[in-house]
Amino acid sequence: MEILDARDGDLPSIQSIYAHHVLTGTGTFEDVPPALEEMTARLAGKRAAGLAWLVARDASGILGFGYYAPFRDRAAYRYTVEDSVYVREGVRGQGVGKALVAALLVRARAQNFKQMLALIGDSENVASIGMHASLGFTHCGTMRKVGYKLDRWLDVVMMQKAL
């Protein structure tokens, strides 16, 4: 497995992976999968801002992707980023997400960010919570029933790591 900067040619796989999570999972609170054009614009936006958007790939193709974005737009938050990671169905639980987040941490430190946050959709998402904890993220709060998706109320678990 290699961790590389996302390329335009990766976007169909990225869009497919994300669409699966949007339609079947609670890790994202979007409920309509963004079209390829929207995902292209999102990647272009991260690139233009100098932010990392990475893919994990092996001989079978794109295994997952991850990026970080500013936590909020206000100037006081300029040293804080939030990660997002999605792994292809069938390869979850094999270290892909952890490798992506580890690489994002390295990139964020190199860009002089001071904190990385993980806002994990669904307090029952023990895999993501555990993966972040294994990389040194600590639980800093849970927002109860702030999202509604797939016919149920969802919490958001907040985790934080100093860079």
C-alpha positions as CSV (number, residue, x, y, z in Angstrom):
1,M,0.0,0.0,0.0
2,E,1.2,3.5,-0.9
3,I,0.0,6.8,0.5
4,L,0.1,9.4,-2.3
5,D,-1.4,12.8,-3.1
6,A,-4.7,12.5,-4.8
7,R,-4.7,13.0,-8.5
8,D,-7.6,13.9,-10.8
9,G,-7.6,10.4,-12.2
10,D,-8.4,9.1,-8.7
11,L,-11.6,11.0,-8.5
12,P,-14.0,8.4,-9.9
13,S,-12.8,5.9,-7.2
14,I,-12.9,8.6,-4.5
15,Q,-16.4,9.5,-5.5
16,S,-17.5,5.9,-5.5
17,I,-16.0,5.2,-2.1
18,Y,-17.6,8.3,-0.7
19,A,-21.0,7.6,-2.3
20,H,-21.1,4.2,-0.6
21,H,-20.5,5.9,2.8
22,V,-23.1,8.5,2.1
23,L,-25.7,6.0,1.2
24,T,-25.0,3.3,3.8
25,G,-23.0,4.8,6.7
26,T,-23.2,7.3,9.4
27,G,-19.6,8.5,9.3
28,T,-20.7,11.4,7.1
29,F,-23.9,13.3,7.6
30,E,-24.4,13.9,3.9
31,D,-27.4,12.0,2.6
32,V,-27.0,12.5,-1.2
33,P,-23.7,11.4,-2.8
34,P,-21.9,14.4,-4.4
35,A,-21.5,14.0,-8.2
36,L,-18.0,13.6,-9.6
37,E,-18.0,17.3,-10.5
38,E,-18.6,18.3,-6.9
39,M,-15.8,15.9,-5.7
40,T,-13.5,17.4,-8.4
41,A,-14.3,20.9,-7.0
42,R,-13.6,19.8,-3.4
43,L,-10.2,18.4,-4.3
44,A,-9.4,21.5,-6.3
45,G,-10.3,23.6,-3.4
46,K,-8.1,21.7,-1.0
47,R,-5.2,21.9,-3.5
48,A,-5.7,25.7,-4.0
49,A,-5.5,26.2,-0.2
50,G,-2.4,24.1,0.0
51,L,-4.1,21.4,2.1
52,A,-3.4,17.6,2.0
53,W,-5.8,15.2,0.2
54,L,-4.3,11.8,0.1
55,V,-5.2,8.4,-1.3
56,A,-4.1,4.9,-0.2
57,R,-3.5,2.7,-3.3
58,D,-2.3,-0.8,-4.1
59,A,-2.4,-3.0,-7.1
60,S,-6.2,-3.3,-6.8
61,G,-6.7,0.5,-7.0
62,I,-7.7,3.2,-4.5
63,L,-8.3,1.7,-1.1
64,G,-9.4,4.9,0.6
65,F,-8.8,8.6,0.9
66,G,-8.4,11.2,3.5
67,Y,-7.9,15.0,3.8
68,Y,-7.9,17.7,6.3
69,A,-9.7,21.0,6.2
70,P,-9.9,24.1,8.4
71,F,-12.0,23.4,11.4
72,R,-13.8,26.8,11.1
73,D,-13.4,29.9,8.9
74,R,-12.7,32.3,11.7
75,A,-9.1,33.5,12.1
76,A,-8.7,32.3,15.6
77,Y,-9.0,28.7,14.3
78,R,-6.3,29.1,11.6
79,Y,-4.0,26.5,13.3
80,T,-6.7,23.8,13.8
81,V,-7.7,21.3,11.1
82,E,-10.3,18.5,11.0
83,D,-9.6,15.2,9.3
84,S,-11.9,13.1,7.1
85,V,-11.1,9.6,6.1
86,Y,-13.1,7.0,4.1
87,V,-12.1,3.5,3.2
88,R,-13.4,1.3,0.4
89,E,-15.8,-1.4,1.4
90,G,-14.1,-4.8,1.7
91,V,-10.8,-3.4,2.9
92,R,-11.9,-1.7,6.1
93,G,-10.2,-2.9,9.3
94,Q,-6.9,-3.6,7.5
95,G,-5.0,-0.4,8.5
96,V,-5.9,1.8,5.5
97,G,-7.6,4.5,7.5
98,K,-4.8,4.5,10.1
99,A,-2.1,4.8,7.5
100,L,-4.0,7.7,5.9
101,V,-4.5,9.6,9.2
102,A,-0.9,9.0,10.2
103,A,0.2,10.6,6.9
104,L,-2.2,13.5,7.4
105,L,-0.7,14.1,10.8
106,V,2.7,14.4,9.3
107,R,1.5,16.8,6.6
108,A,-0.4,19.0,9.1
109,R,2.6,19.3,11.4
110,A,4.8,20.2,8.4
111,Q,2.3,23.0,7.6
112,N,2.6,24.3,11.2
113,F,-0.9,23.4,12.3
114,K,-1.2,22.9,16.0
115,Q,-4.3,20.7,16.5
116,M,-6.1,18.1,14.5
117,L,-9.7,17.3,15.4
118,A,-11.8,14.3,14.4
119,L,-15.5,14.8,14.5
120,I,-16.7,11.2,14.2
121,G,-20.3,10.7,13.1
122,D,-22.1,8.1,15.3
123,S,-20.8,7.2,18.7
124,E,-21.3,3.5,17.7
125,N,-18.4,4.0,15.1
126,V,-16.0,2.2,17.4
127,A,-13.6,1.4,14.6
128,S,-12.9,5.1,13.8
129,I,-12.9,6.0,17.5
130,G,-10.4,3.3,18.2
131,M,-8.2,4.1,15.2
132,H,-8.0,7.7,16.2
133,A,-7.2,6.8,19.8
134,S,-4.4,4.5,18.6
135,L,-2.8,7.5,16.9
136,G,-2.9,9.6,20.1
137,F,-6.2,11.4,19.7
138,T,-8.1,11.9,23.0
139,H,-11.8,12.1,23.5
140,C,-12.9,15.7,24.2
141,G,-16.6,15.4,24.1
142,T,-19.7,13.9,22.6
143,M,-22.5,16.0,21.0
144,R,-25.7,13.9,21.6
145,K,-28.3,13.4,18.9
146,V,-27.1,16.3,16.6
147,G,-27.7,14.4,13.3
148,Y,-30.5,12.4,11.9
149,K,-29.8,9.9,9.2
150,L,-30.9,6.4,8.2
151,D,-33.9,6.7,10.5
152,R,-32.1,7.4,13.7
153,W,-30.5,10.1,15.8
154,L,-26.8,10.2,15.7
155,D,-24.1,11.6,18.1
156,V,-20.8,13.1,17.1
157,V,-17.7,12.1,19.0
158,M,-15.1,14.8,19.2
159,M,-11.4,13.8,19.4
160,Q,-8.3,15.9,19.4
161,K,-4.6,15.6,18.9
162,A,-2.0,18.2,19.6
163,L,0.5,18.4,16.7
